Amino acid sequence: MFQALAKASAALGPRAAGWVRTMASHQLLVAPPKALLKPLSIPTRLLLGPGPSNLPPRTMAAGGLQMLGHMHKETYQIMDEIKEGIQYVFQTRNPLTLVISGSGHCALEAALINVLEPGDSFLVGVNGIWGQRAADIGERLGARVHPMTKDPGGHYTLQEVEEGLAQHKPVLLFLTHGESSSGVLQPLDGFGELCHRYKCLLLVDSVASLGGAPLYMDQQGIDILYSGSQKVLNAPPGTSLLSFSDTAKNKIYSRKTKPSSFYLDVKYLANLWGCDGQPRMYHHTTPVVSLYSLREGLALLSEQGLENSWRKHREAAAYLHGRLQALGLRLFVKDPALRLPTVTTVAVPTGYYWRDIVSYLIERFGIEITGGLGPSTGKVLRIGLMGCNATRENVDLVTEALREALQHCPKKKL
């Protein structure tokens, strides 16, 4: 075969002959990995951490469908249905509503990269890791970042935020609705109106709360809202939901400088997602199969209904809280009204290593819970009940596993 290629290359000229010699001039140094010559093996796990969550059968089936081209009309139809689903779960009529080809963290970056310009004043609620990340990104973009820092478990009042708005005159305020690192549910009523009074946009992270706690983008005056696919929506990680009010859109479209990221430039993404009324142009190759799964996650939540989903998560969380307290464990967030229904935080029990408890559950029972994250590391255990995982049966499973772990895990030496 190689001789045939050589003869063909000679007929094509010296340049092609050089290509053939180059192909044959080196031996492979790296052998095929032995691990990849074996079948893929995935253990069965019950994912009761802060995400990702388990996939329901319908979403798994969608992920096994055949690929479509990312610019086929059928793919655009799926994208349009996803947009309508986002508008429903966000409770918004914003035309500029789309999906980011990346996790919820990518949606946060997209929001900040498009809204903030160098020198802009940026007020950030830092009561957990997501506020820390938002502040970090703002600094990288050259914004004047003003963190309102609280210990894990804290939340913000209207008065506290108004003091920050009056002092720093920001163009943007960041708040986390569901702070999954600490288990806090931040109240949102009145914050949009307050921000607008000070000519400030309101950006809200709803990655851990969407579908699990009441959220009304338009009625609460939220200008920019984002979430992820892998929590209550029970879809694979890697896509995120993002919506901009007309006021936020005007801020983006009147920028003096280009956004620092081409990939996350909302003007291009708005066209790709059919938000600008213009013929769609190629920007990047969207994760088509992941969009199938996201579409089904939104469909399942739409069929259930937001209010039913909110009630389901509230009731499952209340049942979990009671079972945990019966074990003698202390809920980290003291005020029940401020507890995030989707992610419950428990103070690490005195005398135990949190890693031992987490490891015992996954090794003995195949159940995932996690420790803290960022400023809550070492302080809490986190138990997630999201979407199809938010059931009394799962509460019984995880609390019985915790009971056994507390009996068998070694205690610290004093």
Residue, then its C-alpha position, 0 to 999 in steps of 0.5 A: m500500500f505504501q508503494a502505491l502511495a509513493k508512486a501516486s506521490a511521484a506523479l503528483g510531484p516532489r511536494a506530495a512525495g515529501w509528504v509521503r516520506t514525512m509520514a514514513s520517517h518516524q516511528l510511533l513513540v506512544a503505544p495505544p493506552k491499555a486502559l482504552l482497549k478495555p470496555l468502559s465501566i461506570p459504577t452505580r452511584l446515588l449522587l446526593g451532593p451539590g451536583p451533578s445529579n443523577l439523570p432520569p431515563r428520558t434524559m439518558a435516552a436523549g443523550g444516546l440519539q444520533m448526532l445532527g449538524h449544529m447548523h441543521k434546521e432541526t437543531y435550530q428548532i431544538m435550540d428555539e424550544i430550549k429558549e422557550g424552556i429557559q424563559y419559562v423556568f426563569q419566568t422571563r420574556n427577555p428576547l436575549t435568552l440563550v445557552i452557553s456552551g459551558s458549565g454555569h461557571c462559564a455563564l458567570e464569566a459570559a455575564l461579567i465579560n460582556v457587561l463589565e468594562p475596565g474601570d466599572s464599579f462592581l459590587v459583589g456579595v461574597n458570602g461563599i465561593w461563588g461571590q469569591r469567583a465573581a470578584d476574582i473575574g471582575e478584578r481580571l477584567g479591570a473592574r473596581v471590585h467592592p466585595m461585601t464579605k460575610d462568613p459562610g451562612g450569612h445573607y444580605t439585607l436590603q439596607e446593607v446592599e443600599e449602603g453599598l450602592a450609595q457608597h460605590k455607585p456600581v454599574l453591577l451588583f452580584l448576588t447568589h440566590g442559592e449559595s451551594s457552598s454554605g446552603v443559604l437561600q438569598p432573598l431577592d424581593g426588592f433588590g432589583e427595584l433597589c438596584h434600578r433606583y441607583k442605576c445599577l444592574l442586578l446579576v443573580d446566580s441561580v445554578a443551585s436554586l433554579g427549579g428548587a426555590p421560587l424565582y421570578m426574573d422579570q417580576q423581581g427585576i433581575d437584569i441578568l440571570y444564569s443557571g446550570s444544566q446539572k442540578v434540578l434539570n437533571a441534565p449532563p454538565g456542560t451547558s448553562l442558561l443565561s438571560f439578559s433584560d433589555t437594560a442589560k442588553n443596552k449596556i452590552y451593545s453600547r460598550k466602548t470596548k470589545p469584550s475580552s472573549f470572542y467565544l463568549d461575546v453575547k452579540y455573536l451568541a445572540n445571533l447563533w441563538g436566534c435572538d437578534g432577528q438576523p440570519r444565523m451565522y456560524h460562531h462555534t460548534t454547539p454541543v448538539v447531543s448535550l442540547y438534546s439532554l438539556r431540552e429534555g430536562l427543561a421539558l420534564l420540569s415544564e411538564q411537572g410545573l414550577e410550583n409543583s417542583w418548588r413544593k416537592h423540593r421544599e417538602a423533601a428538604a424539610y423531611l431531610h432536616g428532621r431526619l438529620q436532627a434526629l441523628g443529633l446533627r446540627l443544621f448549619v443555616k439556623d434560620p429555616a427561611l434561609r435554607l436552600p432546599t436543594v443543598t442542605t448543609v450540616a455542621v461537621p459533627t464534633g470529633y469526626y473528620w469530614r472526609d472519613i464520613v464522605s468516603y464511608l458513604i461512597e465506599r460502603f453505600g455508593i452514595e455521594i455527599t460532599g464536604g464544604l467548598g471554598p470558605s466552608t471547607g472543613k465546616v460542613l457536609r453538603i447533601g443535595l436533593m435535586g430534581c428526580n433525586a428529591t425524594r423521601e426514599n433518598v432521604d431515608l437512604v442517606t440518613e441511614a447511611l449517615r447513622e452507620a457512618l457515625q457509628h463506624c468512622p474513627k474519631k479524632k484523637l484529642 
